[in-house]
Amino acid sequence: MNTFKKSSTSSSTDPYKYKKWMFVILGMIMFMCLGTVYSWSVFRTPIEEQYQIDATLSGLPYLVFLLGYTASMVITGKLIDRLNPKLMILIGGIMVGLGWFLSGIAVSFNMIIVSYGVISGAGVGIAYGPPIKVISSCFTKKRGVAIGLLLAGFGLSPLVTAPITKALINHIGVNNTFKAVGIFFLIVIPLIGLYFEKPARVTEDNNELKVDDNDTHEGSILEVLKNAKFQGLWLCFVIGTSVGLMIIGISSQIGEELFKIDSNTTAFLLSIFAIFNAIGRPLFGWITDRFSPFVSAMTSFILIFITAGLMYMTKDYTILIYIIALSVLWMNLGAWLSIAPTTVAMYFGETNYSRNYGVLFTAYGIGAVIGTPLAGYIRTQFGSYQYIFLPIMIMAIIGMFIALLTLKPKSIFKLK
C-alpha cells in the first residue's frame, strides 16, 4: 500500500469542520437550479407543437446545452484553481439565467438552441466545477459521500422543477415560463455563490489516506491520458452518461407513448425519478469509497442491463414497470456523476484534480452526442421508443467488459 501524508491538522482544529457541510447544503440548492435541464422532456411537446418540429429536432436544445455544459467545464477546468469560486459562480449564474430568459423572447427555434443550449449550457459548466472543488478540498475521509450529496441536488432538480415548469407552461405558456425561470436563476445562483470560498487543504483526522499500489498518479496531463485506468474510466463514463441522458431526455415521451400515461402524470413522475437520480449519487459515492470504483461500475452496468432487458421484452405496459425501470435508469446517471469525480480524486490525487476531472468530463459531452440523437433517430426510424432499449443492453455489456479490463483492482472489495 502506498501512503500519502496529509496535513497534520486534526479534526478538532479543522477551520471548515462545520462550514464544509454548509457548502454541501448550499451547493445542493444551487445544483437544483443548474439541474433544471433534466426537466427538458416537459418542454419538448410544447416546443414541437409551437415550432412544428419532430422528436429528433426537439432534442437539439437539450443536446447543445449538454455540449455547452461539457465544453465550458473543460475550458474552465484550470481556472477553478486560480479564480475565486464566487466570481465563477457569479458569471455562470448570470449566463444560466440570461439563457433561459432569452429563450422566452426567442422568435425562432434556432434562437432557443443558441440561448438555452449555448448560453445557459456554458453557464452551467462554469458554475458547476467550483463547488465540487471546494468540497473535495474540504473532505478526504468522506469525500465520496460529500460530493455525492452535493451532486444529489442536480439529480433532485426535476423533483421540484418538472411539476413547477409543467404547471407554469399550462398557465402562462412556454415562452413566459422560460422568462420566469430565467429571472429566478439570475437572482438565486449568484447569491448562493457569495458563500463559497477557496479553502485551504484540510483533513478530517490524522488518519493516513491509503490507496492501491499504482492507483494514484499526479503527473502531467499526457501521463494521465496514457493511463489505462483513466482511459477505462472515461469509456465507462461515456456509456453511463449516454444511457442516462438518452432516457432523461425522453422520459415523458416513453410514458405517454408506451404506457399511455397523460402528460401531467408523467411530469409528476419525473419528480420520483429525480429522487432516484439523487439517491444514486451519495449511494454510489459510498460504494466507491467503501469498496472500489470497479464494484461501483459493475453494479451500475448490471442494473442498466437488467432494466433495459425488462423494458425491451415486456408486453405488460403497466405504470409500475414504467416507474421501476425509469427510476433505476435515472439512478444510474446519478451514479456515474458521483463515481467519476470520486474516482479521479482517488486515482490521480488532489494536485491536478480540477484539470483531470475537466478532461474526464468530456465523456459527458460524448455521451450526450451519442445518447440524445440516438433516441430521436430510433423513434423516427422504427416508430417506437421501445427499440432504444436494445442498444442500451449492448452498451451495458460493453461497459462491463471495459470495467473488467481497466478498473478491476487486485482486491475487488477494498474494505477500509
C-alpha positions in Angstrom: 0.0 0.0 0.0 1.2 3.5 -0.8 0.7 6.1 1.9 0.2 9.7 1.2 0.7 12.0 4.2 -1.8 14.7 4.6 -1.9 17.8 6.8 -1.4 17.1 10.5 -4.3 19.3 11.3 -6.7 17.4 13.4 -10.5 17.4 13.1 -10.7 19.5 16.3 -8.8 22.3 14.6 -10.3 22.0 11.2 -11.4 25.5 10.3 -14.1 24.0 8.0 -15.3 21.4 10.5 -18.9 22.8 10.3 -18.8 25.2 7.4 -17.9 22.5 4.9 -21.4 20.9 5.5 -22.9 24.3 4.8 -21.0 24.2 1.5 -22.7 20.9 0.8 -26.2 22.2 1.6 -26.0 25.5 -0.3 -24.3 23.6 -3.2 -27.2 21.2 -3.3 -29.7 24.1 -3.6 -27.6 25.7 -6.4 -27.3 22.4 -8.2 -31.0 22.1 -8.1 -31.2 25.2 -10.2 -28.5 24.1 -12.6 -30.1 20.7 -13.0 -33.3 22.1 -14.4 -32.0 20.8 -17.8 -33.2 17.3 -16.6 -36.8 18.6 -16.9 -36.4 19.3 -20.6 -38.7 16.5 -21.6 -41.6 18.6 -20.1 -40.7 21.3 -22.7 -40.4 19.0 -25.7 -44.0 18.5 -26.6 -45.0 22.2 -26.4 -41.8 23.1 -28.3 -42.7 20.6 -31.0 -46.2 22.0 -31.3 -45.1 25.6 -31.3 -42.4 25.2 -34.0 -43.9 22.2 -35.9 -40.8 20.0 -35.5 -40.2 16.3 -34.9 -38.8 14.4 -32.0 -35.2 14.5 -33.4 -35.2 18.3 -33.7 -36.9 19.0 -30.3 -33.9 17.3 -28.6 -31.4 19.7 -30.1 -31.6 22.5 -27.4 -31.1 19.7 -24.8 -28.1 18.3 -26.8 -26.5 21.6 -27.4 -27.0 22.5 -23.7 -25.1 19.4 -22.7 -22.3 20.1 -25.2 -22.0 23.7 -24.0 -22.0 22.5 -20.4 -19.2 20.0 -21.2 -17.1 22.4 -23.2 -17.2 25.1 -20.6 -16.3 22.5 -17.9 -13.2 21.5 -19.8 -12.2 25.1 -20.7 -12.6 26.4 -17.2 -11.0 23.4 -15.5 -7.7 25.1 -14.8 -9.3 28.4 -13.9 -11.1 26.8 -10.9 -7.7 26.5 -9.2 -6.8 30.2 -10.0 -10.0 32.2 -9.7 -12.3 32.9 -6.7 -15.2 30.5 -6.7 -17.5 33.4 -6.0 -16.5 35.0 -9.4 -17.0 31.9 -11.4 -20.4 31.1 -9.9 -21.5 34.7 -10.4 -20.5 34.6 -14.1 -22.1 31.1 -14.6 -25.3 32.1 -12.8 -25.8 35.2 -14.9 -25.3 33.1 -18.1 -27.7 30.4 -16.9 -30.4 32.9 -16.1 -29.8 35.0 -19.2 -30.0 31.9 -21.4 -33.4 30.9 -20.0 -34.8 34.4 -20.3 -33.6 34.9 -23.9 -35.3 31.6 -24.7 -38.6 33.2 -23.6 -38.3 36.0 -26.1 -37.0 33.8 -28.9 -38.8 34.2 -32.2 -37.4 31.0 -33.8 -36.4 27.5 -32.8 -32.8 28.3 -33.7 -32.7 31.1 -31.2 -33.7 28.7 -28.5 -30.8 26.4 -29.5 -28.4 29.3 -29.0 -29.9 30.9 -25.9 -30.9 27.7 -24.0 -28.2 25.4 -25.5 -25.1 27.6 -25.9 -25.5 30.4 -23.3 -27.3 28.6 -20.5 -25.3 25.4 -21.1 -22.0 27.2 -20.9 -23.1 28.9 -17.7 -23.9 25.7 -16.0 -20.4 24.4 -16.9 -18.8 27.4 -15.4 -20.8 27.3 -12.2 -20.7 23.5 -11.8 -17.0 23.0 -11.0 -16.2 25.4 -8.2 -18.5 23.9 -5.6 -17.1 20.4 -6.4 -13.5 21.7 -6.0 -14.3 23.5 -2.7 -16.0 20.4 -1.2 -13.4 18.0 -2.5 -10.7 20.1 -0.8 -12.5 20.2 2.5 -13.2 16.4 2.7 -10.9 13.4 2.5 -12.3 10.6 4.6 -15.9 11.2 3.4 -15.2 12.8 0.0 -17.4 10.4 -2.0 -20.4 10.9 0.2 -19.9 14.7 0.4 -19.6 15.0 -3.4 -22.5 12.6 -3.9 -24.7 14.7 -1.6 -23.7 17.9 -3.5 -24.5 16.3 -6.8 -27.7 14.9 -5.5 -29.0 18.5 -5.8 -28.5 18.3 -9.6 -30.4 15.0 -9.7 -33.1 16.2 -7.4 -33.9 19.2 -9.6 -36.8 17.6 -11.6 -38.4 16.7 -8.3 -39.1 20.4 -7.9 -38.7 21.9 -11.4 -40.6 19.4 -13.5 -44.0 19.9 -11.8 -43.4 23.6 -11.4 -42.4 24.2 -15.0 -45.3 22.0 -16.2 -47.8 24.0 -14.2 -46.3 27.2 -15.5 -46.4 26.1 -19.1 -50.1 25.1 -18.6 -51.0 28.5 -17.1 -48.7 31.1 -18.7 -47.3 29.3 -21.8 -43.9 28.0 -22.6 -42.3 31.4 -23.5 -43.3 33.1 -20.2 -42.1 30.0 -18.3 -38.6 30.4 -19.8 -38.6 34.1 -18.8 -39.9 33.4 -15.2 -37.3 30.7 -14.6 -34.5 32.8 -16.1 -35.2 35.8 -13.7 -35.3 33.4 -10.7 -31.9 31.9 -11.7 -30.4 35.4 -12.3 -31.1 36.2 -8.6 -30.6 32.9 -6.7 -27.5 31.4 -8.2 -25.2 34.4 -7.7 -26.5 34.9 -4.2 -25.6 31.4 -3.2 -22.2 31.8 -4.8 -21.3 34.5 -2.4 -20.9 31.9 0.4 -18.2 29.9 -1.4 -14.5 30.5 -0.9 -11.3 28.8 -1.9 -10.4 26.7 1.1 -7.1 25.5 2.4 -6.4 21.8 2.2 -7.6 20.2 5.4 -8.2 16.6 6.7 -10.9 15.3 8.9 -8.5 13.5 11.2 -4.9 12.3 11.5 -5.5 9.1 9.6 -3.5 8.4 6.5 -5.2 8.1 3.2 -4.4 4.7 1.7 -5.0 3.5 -1.9 -3.9 0.6 -4.0 -0.4 0.4 -5.5 -0.1 2.2 -8.8 -3.6 3.7 -8.4 -2.5 7.3 -7.8 -0.7 9.4 -10.5 -0.3 13.1 -10.0 1.6 13.6 -13.3 1.2 15.6 -16.5 -2.0 15.5 -18.4 -0.3 13.4 -21.1 0.7 10.8 -18.4 -2.9 10.8 -17.1 -4.3 10.4 -20.6 -2.0 7.4 -21.3 -3.1 5.7 -18.0 -5.2 2.6 -18.6 -7.4 3.4 -15.6 -8.2 6.9 -16.9 -9.0 5.5 -20.3 -11.3 2.9 -18.9 -13.0 5.3 -16.6 -13.5 7.7 -19.5 -15.1 5.0 -21.6 -17.3 3.8 -18.8 -18.4 7.4 -18.1 -19.3 7.7 -21.8 -21.5 4.7 -21.7 -23.1 5.6 -18.3 -24.0 9.1 -19.5 -25.1 8.0 -22.9 -27.7 5.8 -21.4 -28.8 8.2 -18.7 -29.0 11.3 -20.8 -30.9 9.4 -23.5 -33.5 8.3 -21.0 -33.8 11.6 -19.2 -34.4 13.5 -22.4 -37.4 11.2 -23.4 -38.8 10.0 -20.1 -42.2 11.8 -20.5 -42.4 10.6 -24.1 -41.8 6.9 -23.1 -44.6 7.2 -20.5 -47.0 8.8 -22.9 -46.3 6.6 -25.9 -45.6 3.1 -24.5 -47.6 3.3 -21.2 -50.4 5.6 -22.3 -49.9 7.9 -19.3 -51.1 11.5 -19.6 -48.5 14.3 -19.7 -49.4 15.8 -16.3 -48.8 12.4 -14.7 -45.5 11.9 -16.4 -44.4 15.3 -15.3 -45.2 14.3 -11.7 -43.4 11.0 -12.1 -40.3 12.9 -13.2 -40.2 14.0 -9.6 -40.0 10.4 -8.5 -37.3 9.6 -11.0 -35.4 12.7 -9.8 -35.3 11.3 -6.2 -33.6 8.1 -7.5 -31.2 10.2 -9.6 -30.3 12.0 -6.4 -30.1 8.8 -4.4 -27.7 7.3 -6.9 -25.1 10.0 -6.2 -24.3 9.5 -2.5 -25.1 5.8 -2.8 -22.5 5.1 -5.5 -20.2 7.6 -3.9 -20.4 5.5 -0.7 -19.9 2.2 -2.7 -16.8 3.7 -4.4 -15.4 4.9 -1.1 -16.2 1.6 0.8 -15.3 -0.9 -1.9 -13.8 0.3 -5.2 -14.7 2.1 -8.5 -14.8 -1.3 -10.1 -17.6 -2.5 -7.9 -19.5 0.7 -8.5 -19.1 0.4 -12.3 -20.1 -3.2 -12.4 -23.1 -2.7 -10.2 -24.3 0.2 -12.4 -23.9 -1.7 -15.7 -25.6 -4.8 -14.3 -28.6 -2.7 -13.2 -28.8 -1.0 -16.6 -28.7 -4.3 -18.4 -31.4 -5.9 -16.4 -33.7 -2.9 -16.5 -33.3 -2.3 -20.3 -34.0 -6.0 -20.8 -37.2 -5.7 -18.9 -38.3 -2.7 -20.9 -37.4 -4.3 -24.2 -39.1 -7.6 -23.7 -42.2 -6.6 -21.6 -45.6 -6.9 -23.1 -47.3 -5.8 -20.0 -47.2 -2.0 -20.1 -48.3 -1.2 -16.6 -47.4 2.0 -14.8 -45.5 0.1 -12.1 -43.0 -1.2 -14.7 -42.5 2.3 -16.0 -41.8 3.7 -12.6 -39.4 0.9 -11.6 -37.5 0.9 -14.9 -37.1 4.7 -15.3 -36.2 5.1 -11.6 -33.3 2.6 -11.9 -32.1 4.2 -15.2 -32.2 7.7 -13.7 -30.4 6.5 -10.6 -27.6 5.2 -12.8 -26.9 8.5 -14.4 -26.6 9.9 -10.9 -24.3 7.0 -10.1 -21.8 7.9 -12.8 -21.8 11.6 -11.9 -20.6 10.5 -8.5 -18.3 7.6 -9.5 -16.4 9.8 -11.9 -15.3 12.7 -9.7 -14.7 10.5 -6.7 -12.5 8.1 -8.7 -10.5 10.9 -10.3 -9.5 12.1 -6.8 -8.9 8.6 -5.6 -6.7 7.5 -8.6 -5.0 10.8 -9.5 -4.9 12.9 -6.4 -5.9 16.4 -5.5 -3.0 18.4 -7.0 -4.5 18.5 -10.5 -8.0 17.4 -9.7 -9.8 20.2 -11.5 -7.8 19.7 -14.6 -8.1 15.9 -14.6 -11.9 16.0 -13.9 -12.4 18.6 -16.6 -10.7 16.4 -19.2 -12.6 13.3 -17.9 -15.9 15.3 -18.2 -15.5 15.3 -22.0 -17.1 11.9 -21.7 -20.3 13.6 -20.6 -20.4 15.5 -23.8 -19.6 12.5 -25.9 -22.4 10.7 -24.0 -24.8 13.5 -24.9 -23.8 13.3 -28.6 -24.4 9.6 -28.6 -27.5 9.2 -26.5 -29.7 12.2 -27.3 -29.7 12.0 -31.1 -29.9 8.2 -31.0 -33.1 8.2 -29.1 -34.8 10.6 -31.6 -33.4 8.7 -34.6 -34.6 5.3 -33.4 -38.1 6.8 -32.6 -38.2 8.4 -36.1 -37.0 5.3 -38.0 -38.7 2.5 -36.1 -41.8 4.3 -34.8 -41.5 3.4 -31.1 -39.3 4.3 -28.2 -39.3 0.6 -27.2 -36.4 -0.1 -29.6 -33.9 2.1 -27.8 -33.6 -0.5 -25.0 -31.8 -3.0 -27.2 -28.7 -0.7 -27.8 -28.8 0.2 -24.1 -28.4 -3.5 -23.3 -25.5 -3.8 -25.7 -23.8 -0.7 -24.2 -24.1 -2.1 -20.7 -22.4 -5.3 -21.7 -19.5 -3.3 -23.3 -19.2 -1.3 -20.1 -18.9 -4.4 -18.0 -16.0 -5.7 -20.3 -14.2 -2.3 -20.1 -14.5 -2.2 -16.3 -13.2 -5.7 -16.1 -10.2 -4.9 -18.3 -9.2 -1.5 -16.8 -10.8 -0.8 -13.4 -10.6 -4.2 -11.6 -8.2 -3.8 -8.6 -6.0 -6.6 -7.1 -8.7 -7.0 -4.4 -12.2 -6.5 -5.7 -13.7 -5.4 -2.4 -11.4 -2.7 -1.0 -12.7 -2.6 2.6 -11.5 0.3 4.6 
